[in-house]
Amino acid sequence: MHYLAALEKLKKGSKLYLECQSNPSIFHQDLREELKNKGQKPYATIITCSDSRVPVQHIFSSSMGELFIIRNAGNVIGDFEIGSVEYASEHLGVELIVVLGHTHCGAVHSTLHNEGHSYINAITNKVAEAIGDGVELMGYTTWGCIDLVSAGTGEMKKRYGFIYVDKDDQGNGSLKRYRKKSFYWYKKVIETNGQTKFE
């Protein structure tokens, strides 16, 4: 599939996901047999984090055999990941490569707070290298600075942001805005380009 057509297909699938519609893609035994006998032909390669809150096939409303997904905690790229991307492009004919980031990444949090230990250090050290090289780390981006209501449930109590809005699930509140502690933390991260990790 041409990369522009593949990108458009991803966008349409993502729109369905954001509208909280169920995944319309097909999952049945006949498809499993077809993929086993005729092989896979994915239309896009997705490089993303292992975080269980990032359900790639659901995010793009895709089925089995449609996406070639490469995942690890922190979404870091090494020889194995690059080799996997090249395999998808050279042997499976994939033209579109997408790097899918997300907010509230545990690996990035561990890096910024020096919480890596044992084998986790292999991940946090790579993330730290990216920060040191001046890479614009996706982990610093957020859904929005002002409180965002949970897209799945619409509950005010399930929201994220650096600015608290005074309103509850019943619609009560003054709607006044207050800076959270995370506001000042995020401000410092931006000002130091992530150097808070090394303090």
N, C-alpha and C positions, 0 to 999 in steps of 0.2 A: 504494500500500500504506500502511495506517495506520502511524504511526511506532512504535507499540508492537509491532506484528507485525514491522516491519522490524528493530527492535532485537533481538527474539527470534531472528530469522533470523541476524543477525550473531553473536549469542552461540553459537548452535549450530554455525555455520561455524568460529568461533574455537576451539571445543572440539575439533573434528576436527583442526584445525591443531596445537593443543597436544599432542594425542595422537599426533602424527606420522603421521596417516593421509593418504593421497593425496587430492588435490582431486577430489571426486566430480562436479564440475560438468561440463557438456557444452561441448565445443569442436569443432565440425565445420562443414563447408561449408553445410549447410542452415540452421544458426543464423546464419551470416554473411549469407546471402541474406535471411533473415527480418528481421534487424536493418536491413539496407540498404533493403529494400522497405517495411517497416512502421514503421521508426524505433525509437529506444531508449526504454525506460521503466525507468530505474534505480530501485531502492527505497531507496537511501541515498546521501548525499553524504559523501565521506571527504576531509578536509583533512589532509595529512600531509607528511612530509619526502621529499626526492628520494632519500634514502639507499637504495642497492641492496640493503641487508639488510632492507628493510621491504617485502616482496612482498605488497602489499595484497590482491590477489585471492586469493592463496593463504592469507593470514592468516584471511580470512573464508570460504574455500572457495566462492568465487563464480565465476560465468561471465561471458562477454562480455555487455554490456548491462545488468548488474545493479548496478554501482557507478559513480557519477560521481566520479572521483578528481581532486583538485586537489593538485599537488605542487610544492614548491620546496625548495631547501636551507635548512635552519633552520626550515622550517615557519612562515614569516612571512606575515602577511596585509596585503595592500595593495588598491588599487582593482580591479585585475584579478581578484584572488582573490575579493573580495567580489562583484564582478559575476558571476563564474562560479557562485558559490553561489546568487545571486538567479536566475540563468538556470535552474539545475537545479530550484529551487523553483517559480518562476513558469511556466516553459514545459514542464517535464518532470514536474511534480507531485510532486517529492520532498519528503517531510515530515520525514525524519530527517537531521540533520547531525551528523557525528562528527568531532572533532578527535583524530587519532591521533598520539600522541607516541611517542618511543622513547629508549632510553639510548645512551650513547656517540656522541652526535651530533657530527659533525665541525665543523659550522657553529658550534655552541655552544662547542666546544673552541677554535676559532679566535678567537671573541669573547673568551673568558676569558683567552686568552694573547696577545691583540693580534697575531694572525697574519694578519688580513685585509689584502688588498692588491688593487689594480686593481678589477675589478668585484665581487670578493668583499666589498669594503667595503660595498657596497649592502646586503648581507645582514647582516654583523656589526654594522653601525651600527643596524639595526632591532632586532636581538636586544639590543644594548646599551641602546637606548631602553626596551625592555620591562623590562629589569632596573632601569633608573633610575626608571621609573614605579611600581616596586613590584610588578610582575606576578610571580606565582609561576611561574617559568620551568620548563617541563617537563623541560628538559635537566638539571636538578639531581637529578631522581629516578633511582633505580637499581632494578635487579631485586631487590636485597637486599644488605645490608651484609656478611653472612657469605658466604664463597665459595659460588657456585652452579655446579653441574656443567653442562656443555653439554647442553642439552635435545635436541640433534640426535644427538650421538654418545655421550653418557654418559661422556666422558673427563674424568678429574679434572684433567688438564693444561690443559684448555680451560675455564676458569672465571673468574668475575668477582666482585669484592667488595672491601671494605676490610679485612676480617679474613681472614687466611690460616689455613686449617685444614691441619694436618700429616697429609696422607694422599696416597698416589700411586695410579696406575691399577691396581696389583696389590693394593691394600688395605693396604699397609704404612704405618706411621706411628703417632704417639702420639695423634693427634686433638687435640693442643694448639692453641690459637688465638693468633695474633700479629697485632698492628696493622701494616698496611702504611703506606708513606708517604702513599698516597692517603687514608688515614683522616684524617690531620691536615689534608690539603688540603681535603677535603670538609667537615670541621668548621669550617674558616675560611670557606669559601664560605657555609655556613649562618649563621654568626655575623655576617657582614658583609652578608648578603642580596645576595651577588654583587658587592659593591664591590671585591673583589680584582681584578676586570677593570680597574678604573681606577687601580690602584696603579702 
